[in-house]
Amino acid sequence: MIELLPAIMAFGVALVSIIATWLAVQERDLLLAILFSALQSTCYALIYYLFMAPDIVLVYLPVSVGILPLITILLVKKTERYEE
């Protein structure tokens, strides 16, 4: 049973990732969509970590959870927050 624990955790995190992606696509508030996208990226990073790819995690976390949402939030600040 202990061997299946990473696979079960990866399945749960993948399910959360799918839900976060769906919520990001459906959201009209662009800032919330960015947060859902960052949650989805965090879930992917956790899956990479569970599948023992720490080198990918070290690159993926700062870029997809840090830099990309920050740049996107700065772009949204220059436009309107809500999509019509």
N, CA, C and O atoms as a GROMACS GRO file, in nm:
protein
  336
    1MET      N    1   0.082  -0.120   0.000
    1MET     CA    2   0.000   0.000   0.000
    1MET      C    3   0.086   0.126   0.000
    1MET      O    4   0.050   0.227  -0.061
    2ILE      N    5   0.199   0.120   0.069
    2ILE     CA    6   0.286   0.238   0.077
    2ILE      C    7   0.346   0.273  -0.059
    2ILE      O    8   0.380   0.389  -0.083
    3GLU      N    9   0.359   0.172  -0.149
    3GLU     CA   10   0.413   0.199  -0.283
    3GLU      C   11   0.314   0.278  -0.367
    3GLU      O   12   0.354   0.352  -0.457
    4LEU      N   13   0.185   0.263  -0.337
    4LEU     CA   14   0.083   0.332  -0.416
    4LEU      C   15   0.058   0.475  -0.369
    4LEU      O   16  -0.012   0.551  -0.437
    5LEU      N   17   0.112   0.513  -0.256
    5LEU     CA   18   0.085   0.645  -0.200
    5LEU      C   19   0.124   0.759  -0.295
    5LEU      O   20   0.043   0.850  -0.312
    6PRO      N   21   0.244   0.759  -0.358
    6PRO     CA   22   0.273   0.868  -0.453
    6PRO      C   23   0.177   0.872  -0.571
    6PRO      O   24   0.142   0.980  -0.618
    7ALA      N   25   0.135   0.757  -0.620
    7ALA     CA   26   0.043   0.754  -0.733
    7ALA      C   27  -0.095   0.806  -0.693
    7ALA      O   28  -0.159   0.876  -0.771
    8ILE      N   29  -0.140   0.771  -0.573
    8ILE     CA   30  -0.269   0.820  -0.525
    8ILE      C   31  -0.264   0.971  -0.503
    8ILE      O   32  -0.358   1.043  -0.538
    9MET      N   33  -0.154   1.018  -0.445
    9MET     CA   34  -0.138   1.162  -0.424
    9MET      C   35  -0.131   1.235  -0.558
    9MET      O   36  -0.191   1.342  -0.573
   10ALA      N   37  -0.060   1.179  -0.654
   10ALA     CA   38  -0.050   1.240  -0.786
   10ALA      C   39  -0.188   1.248  -0.853
   10ALA      O   40  -0.219   1.346  -0.920
   11PHE      N   41  -0.269   1.143  -0.835
   11PHE     CA   42  -0.404   1.145  -0.892
   11PHE      C   43  -0.488   1.255  -0.829
   11PHE      O   44  -0.559   1.326  -0.900
   12GLY      N   45  -0.480   1.271  -0.697
   12GLY     CA   46  -0.556   1.377  -0.630
   12GLY      C   47  -0.511   1.515  -0.673
   12GLY      O   48  -0.593   1.603  -0.696
   13VAL      N   49  -0.380   1.534  -0.683
   13VAL     CA   50  -0.327   1.664  -0.724
   13VAL      C   51  -0.363   1.692  -0.870
   13VAL      O   52  -0.392   1.806  -0.906
   14ALA      N   53  -0.362   1.589  -0.954
   14ALA     CA   54  -0.401   1.606  -1.095
   14ALA      C   55  -0.548   1.645  -1.106
   14ALA      O   56  -0.585   1.726  -1.191
   15LEU      N   57  -0.632   1.588  -1.020
   15LEU     CA   58  -0.773   1.624  -1.020
   15LEU      C   59  -0.793   1.770  -0.978
   15LEU      O   60  -0.873   1.841  -1.038
   16VAL      N   61  -0.720   1.813  -0.876
   16VAL     CA   62  -0.725   1.955  -0.835
   16VAL      C   63  -0.676   2.044  -0.948
   16VAL      O   64  -0.731   2.151  -0.971
   17SER      N   65  -0.574   2.000  -1.020
   17SER     CA   66  -0.520   2.077  -1.132
   17SER      C   67  -0.623   2.093  -1.243
   17SER      O   68  -0.637   2.200  -1.301
   18ILE      N   69  -0.694   1.986  -1.273
   18ILE     CA   70  -0.798   1.993  -1.378
   18ILE      C   71  -0.909   2.089  -1.336
   18ILE      O   72  -0.957   2.167  -1.418
   19ILE      N   73  -0.950   2.082  -1.211
   19ILE     CA   74  -1.054   2.171  -1.161
   19ILE      C   75  -1.007   2.316  -1.165
   19ILE      O   76  -1.083   2.404  -1.205
   20ALA      N   77  -0.882   2.342  -1.125
   20ALA     CA   78  -0.829   2.478  -1.127
   20ALA      C   79  -0.820   2.531  -1.270
   20ALA      O   80  -0.846   2.649  -1.294
   21THR      N   81  -0.784   2.446  -1.364
   21THR     CA   82  -0.778   2.488  -1.504
   21THR      C   83  -0.917   2.524  -1.555
   21THR      O   84  -0.933   2.625  -1.624
   22TRP      N   85  -1.016   2.442  -1.523
   22TRP     CA   86  -1.152   2.468  -1.566
   22TRP      C   87  -1.203   2.600  -1.506
   22TRP      O   88  -1.266   2.680  -1.575
   23LEU      N   89  -1.174   2.621  -1.377
   23LEU     CA   90  -1.216   2.745  -1.312
   23LEU      C   91  -1.146   2.867  -1.374
   23LEU      O   92  -1.208   2.972  -1.387
   24ALA      N   93  -1.020   2.853  -1.410
   24ALA     CA   94  -0.947   2.964  -1.472
   24ALA      C   95  -1.007   3.000  -1.607
   24ALA      O   96  -1.014   3.118  -1.642
   25VAL      N   97  -1.050   2.901  -1.682
   25VAL     CA   98  -1.108   2.927  -1.814
   25VAL      C   99  -1.247   2.991  -1.800
   25VAL      O  100  -1.283   3.078  -1.879
   26GLN      N  101  -1.325   2.948  -1.701
   26GLN     CA  102  -1.461   2.996  -1.684
   26GLN      C  103  -1.471   3.130  -1.612
   26GLN      O  104  -1.575   3.196  -1.619
   27GLU      N  105  -1.368   3.172  -1.544
   27GLU     CA  106  -1.372   3.292  -1.459
   27GLU      C  107  -1.377   3.419  -1.542
   27GLU      O  108  -1.303   3.433  -1.639
   28ARG      N  109  -1.464   3.513  -1.503
   28ARG     CA  110  -1.474   3.643  -1.570
   28ARG      C  111  -1.379   3.745  -1.508
   28ARG      O  112  -1.337   3.840  -1.575
   29ASP      N  113  -1.346   3.727  -1.380
   29ASP     CA  114  -1.251   3.816  -1.313
   29ASP      C  115  -1.110   3.769  -1.348
   29ASP      O  116  -1.071   3.657  -1.314
   30LEU      N  117  -1.035   3.854  -1.416
   30LEU     CA  118  -0.905   3.812  -1.468
   30LEU      C  119  -0.804   3.784  -1.357
   30LEU      O  120  -0.718   3.697  -1.373
   31LEU      N  121  -0.812   3.855  -1.244
   31LEU     CA  122  -0.718   3.829  -1.135
   31LEU      C  123  -0.744   3.692  -1.072
   31LEU      O  124  -0.650   3.621  -1.038
   32LEU      N  125  -0.870   3.656  -1.057
   32LEU     CA  126  -0.900   3.522  -1.007
   32LEU      C  127  -0.856   3.414  -1.106
   32LEU      O  128  -0.810   3.308  -1.065
   33ALA      N  129  -0.870   3.442  -1.233
   33ALA     CA  130  -0.824   3.347  -1.335
   33ALA      C  131  -0.673   3.327  -1.326
   33ALA      O  132  -0.624   3.216  -1.344
   34ILE      N  133  -0.600   3.434  -1.298
   34ILE     CA  134  -0.455   3.423  -1.282
   34ILE      C  135  -0.422   3.340  -1.159
   34ILE      O  136  -0.330   3.259  -1.162
   35LEU      N  137  -0.495   3.360  -1.051
   35LEU     CA  138  -0.472   3.281  -0.928
   35LEU      C  139  -0.503   3.133  -0.951
   35LEU      O  140  -0.429   3.046  -0.904
   36PHE      N  141  -0.611   3.105  -1.023
   36PHE     CA  142  -0.641   2.965  -1.054
   36PHE      C  143  -0.532   2.903  -1.142
   36PHE      O  144  -0.497   2.786  -1.126
   37SER      N  145  -0.481   2.982  -1.234
   37SER     CA  146  -0.372   2.934  -1.319
   37SER      C  147  -0.246   2.906  -1.237
   37SER      O  148  -0.175   2.808  -1.262
   38ALA      N  149  -0.217   2.992  -1.139
   38ALA     CA  150  -0.102   2.968  -1.052
   38ALA      C  151  -0.123   2.844  -0.966
   38ALA      O  152  -0.028   2.769  -0.941
   39LEU      N  153  -0.247   2.820  -0.922
   39LEU     CA  154  -0.278   2.698  -0.846
   39LEU      C  155  -0.256   2.575  -0.933
   39LEU      O  156  -0.201   2.474  -0.888
   40GLN      N  157  -0.298   2.583  -1.058
   40GLN     CA  158  -0.277   2.472  -1.151
   40GLN      C  159  -0.129   2.446  -1.172
   40GLN      O  160  -0.086   2.331  -1.178
   41SER      N  161  -0.050   2.551  -1.184
   41SER     CA  162   0.094   2.535  -1.201
   41SER      C  163   0.159   2.476  -1.076
   41SER      O  164   0.252   2.396  -1.086
   42THR      N  165   0.111   2.516  -0.959
   42THR     CA  166   0.162   2.459  -0.834
   42THR      C  167   0.132   2.310  -0.827
   42THR      O  168   0.215   2.231  -0.782
   43CYS      N  169   0.014   2.272  -0.870
   43CYS     CA  170  -0.021   2.129  -0.872
   43CYS      C  171   0.071   2.051  -0.967
   43CYS      O  172   0.115   1.941  -0.934
   44TYR      N  173   0.099   2.109  -1.083
   44TYR     CA  174   0.191   2.042  -1.175
   44TYR      C  175   0.330   2.026  -1.114
   44TYR      O  176   0.394   1.923  -1.130
   45ALA      N  177   0.376   2.130  -1.043
   45ALA     CA  178   0.507   2.122  -0.980
   45ALA      C  179   0.508   2.012  -0.873
   45ALA      O  180   0.608   1.941  -0.858
   46LEU      N  181   0.399   1.999  -0.800
   46LEU     CA  182   0.390   1.892  -0.700
   46LEU      C  183   0.390   1.754  -0.766
   46LEU      O  184   0.449   1.660  -0.713
   47ILE      N  185   0.326   1.743  -0.879
   47ILE     CA  186   0.327   1.615  -0.952
   47ILE      C  187   0.468   1.583  -1.000
   47ILE      O  188   0.512   1.469  -0.990
   48TYR      N  189   0.539   1.683  -1.050
   48TYR     CA  190   0.678   1.661  -1.091
   48TYR      C  191   0.763   1.616  -0.973
   48TYR      O  192   0.849   1.529  -0.987
   49TYR      N  193   0.739   1.676  -0.857
   49TYR     CA  194   0.814   1.638  -0.738
   49TYR      C  195   0.781   1.494  -0.696
   49TYR      O  196   0.870   1.418  -0.658
   50LEU      N  197   0.654   1.457  -0.702
   50LEU     CA  198   0.615   1.320  -0.666
   50LEU      C  199   0.673   1.217  -0.762
   50LEU      O  200   0.701   1.104  -0.722
   51PHE      N  201   0.692   1.255  -0.887
   51PHE     CA  202   0.751   1.165  -0.986
   51PHE      C  203   0.902   1.177  -0.991
   51PHE      O  204   0.966   1.132  -1.087
   52MET      N  205   0.960   1.239  -0.888
   52MET     CA  206   1.104   1.247  -0.866
   52MET      C  207   1.178   1.318  -0.980
   52MET      O  208   1.274   1.266  -1.036
   53ALA      N  209   1.131   1.438  -1.012
   53ALA     CA  210   1.199   1.522  -1.110
   53ALA      C  211   1.228   1.657  -1.046
   53ALA      O  212   1.171   1.758  -1.086
   54PRO      N  213   1.318   1.661  -0.946
   54PRO     CA  214   1.341   1.786  -0.873
   54PRO      C  215   1.405   1.895  -0.958
   54PRO      O  216   1.385   2.014  -0.930
   55ASP      N  217   1.481   1.859  -1.060
   55ASP     CA  218   1.541   1.961  -1.145
   55ASP      C  219   1.435   2.039  -1.223
   55ASP      O  220   1.447   2.160  -1.242
   56ILE      N  221   1.331   1.970  -1.267
   56ILE     CA  222   1.221   2.036  -1.337
   56ILE      C  223   1.144   2.125  -1.240
   56ILE      O  224   1.103   2.236  -1.276
   57VAL      N  225   1.124   2.077  -1.116
   57VAL     CA  226   1.052   2.155  -1.015
   57VAL      C  227   1.127   2.285  -0.986
   57VAL      O  228   1.064   2.390  -0.971
   58LEU      N  229   1.259   2.278  -0.976
   58LEU     CA  230   1.337   2.398  -0.944
   58LEU      C  231   1.328   2.506  -1.051
   58LEU      O  232   1.345   2.624  -1.022
   59VAL      N  233   1.303   2.467  -1.173
   59VAL     CA  234   1.288   2.564  -1.281
   59VAL      C  235   1.140   2.604  -1.297
   59VAL      O  236   1.110   2.721  -1.321
   60TYR      N  237   1.051   2.508  -1.283
   60TYR     CA  238   0.908   2.529  -1.308
   60TYR      C  239   0.845   2.620  -1.204
   60TYR      O  240   0.763   2.706  -1.239
   61LEU      N  241   0.880   2.604  -1.077
   61LEU     CA  242   0.818   2.684  -0.971
   61LEU      C  243   0.843   2.834  -0.987
   61LEU      O  244   0.746   2.911  -0.988
   62PRO      N  245   0.967   2.879  -0.999
   62PRO     CA  246   0.985   3.025  -1.010
   62PRO      C  247   0.924   3.084  -1.136
   62PRO      O  248   0.874   3.197  -1.134
   63VAL      N  249   0.927   3.010  -1.245
   63VAL     CA  250   0.876   3.064  -1.371
   63VAL      C  251   0.724   3.062  -1.374
   63VAL      O  252   0.662   3.166  -1.398
   64SER      N  253   0.663   2.947  -1.350
   64SER     CA  254   0.519   2.935  -1.370
   64SER      C  255   0.436   2.978  -1.251
   64SER      O  256   0.318   3.011  -1.268
   65VAL      N  257   0.492   2.979  -1.132
   65VAL     CA  258   0.417   3.022  -1.014
   65VAL      C  259   0.457   3.163  -0.972
   65VAL      O  260   0.379   3.230  -0.904
   66GLY      N  261   0.575   3.207  -1.009
   66GLY     CA  262   0.621   3.339  -0.966
   66GLY      C  263   0.620   3.443  -1.076
   66GLY      O  264   0.545   3.540  -1.068
   67ILE      N  265   0.701   3.423  -1.178
   67ILE     CA  266   0.722   3.526  -1.279
   67ILE      C  267   0.601   3.542  -1.371
   67ILE      O  268   0.558   3.655  -1.397
   68LEU      N  269   0.547   3.432  -1.421
   68LEU     CA  270   0.436   3.441  -1.516
   68LEU      C  271   0.312   3.507  -1.454
   68LEU      O  272   0.255   3.596  -1.518
   69PRO      N  273   0.266   3.468  -1.334
   69PRO     CA  274   0.151   3.540  -1.277
   69PRO      C  275   0.181   3.687  -1.248
   69PRO      O  276   0.094   3.772  -1.264
   70LEU      N  277   0.303   3.716  -1.207
   70LEU     CA  278   0.339   3.856  -1.179
   70LEU      C  279   0.330   3.941  -1.305
   70LEU      O  280   0.273   4.051  -1.302
   71ILE      N  281   0.385   3.893  -1.414
   71ILE     CA  282   0.379   3.966  -1.540
   71ILE      C  283   0.234   3.979  -1.588
   71ILE      O  284   0.194   4.084  -1.638
   72THR      N  285   0.158   3.873  -1.572
   72THR     CA  286   0.017   3.876  -1.616
   72THR      C  287  -0.064   3.973  -1.531
   72THR      O  288  -0.149   4.045  -1.584
   73ILE      N  289  -0.039   3.978  -1.400
   73ILE     CA  290  -0.109   4.073  -1.314
   73ILE      C  291  -0.073   4.216  -1.354
   73ILE      O  292  -0.159   4.304  -1.355
   74LEU      N  293   0.054   4.240  -1.385
   74LEU     CA  294   0.093   4.374  -1.430
   74LEU      C  295   0.024   4.412  -1.560
   74LEU      O  296  -0.013   4.528  -1.579
   75LEU      N  297   0.005   4.316  -1.649
   75LEU     CA  298  -0.066   4.344  -1.774
   75LEU      C  299  -0.213   4.370  -1.749
   75LEU      O  300  -0.271   4.457  -1.813
   76VAL      N  301  -0.274   4.296  -1.656
   76VAL     CA  302  -0.416   4.316  -1.626
   76VAL      C  303  -0.437   4.453  -1.560
   76VAL      O  304  -0.542   4.516  -1.580
   77LYS      N  305  -0.338   4.499  -1.483
   77LYS     CA  306  -0.350   4.631  -1.421
   77LYS      C  307  -0.360   4.741  -1.526
   77LYS      O  308  -0.421   4.845  -1.501
   78LYS      N  309  -0.304   4.719  -1.642
   78LYS     CA  310  -0.307   4.819  -1.747
   78LYS      C  311  -0.434   4.811  -1.831
   78LYS      O  312  -0.460   4.898  -1.915
   79THR      N  313  -0.514   4.707  -1.810
   79THR     CA  314  -0.641   4.692  -1.881
   79THR      C  315  -0.753   4.688  -1.779
   79THR      O  316  -0.737   4.736  -1.666
   80GLU      N  317  -0.866   4.633  -1.818
   80GLU     CA  318  -0.978   4.618  -1.725
   80GLU      C  319  -0.971   4.483  -1.658
   80GLU      O  320  -0.928   4.384  -1.717
   81ARG      N  321  -1.013   4.481  -1.532
   81ARG     CA  322  -1.003   4.358  -1.453
   81ARG      C  323  -1.108   4.254  -1.495
   81ARG      O  324  -1.080   4.134  -1.493
   82TYR      N  325  -1.225   4.298  -1.531
   82TYR     CA  326  -1.333   4.206  -1.561
   82TYR      C  327  -1.352   4.192  -1.711
   82TYR      O  328  -1.352   4.290  -1.785
   83GLU      N  329  -1.370   4.068  -1.754
   83GLU     CA  330  -1.396   4.040  -1.894
   83GLU      C  331  -1.546   4.051  -1.919
   83GLU      O  332  -1.626   4.007  -1.837
   84GLU      N  333  -1.583   4.108  -2.030
   84GLU     CA  334  -1.725   4.125  -2.059
   84GLU      C  335  -1.780   4.010  -2.139
   84GLU      O  336  -1.899   4.009  -2.172
   0.00000   0.00000   0.00000
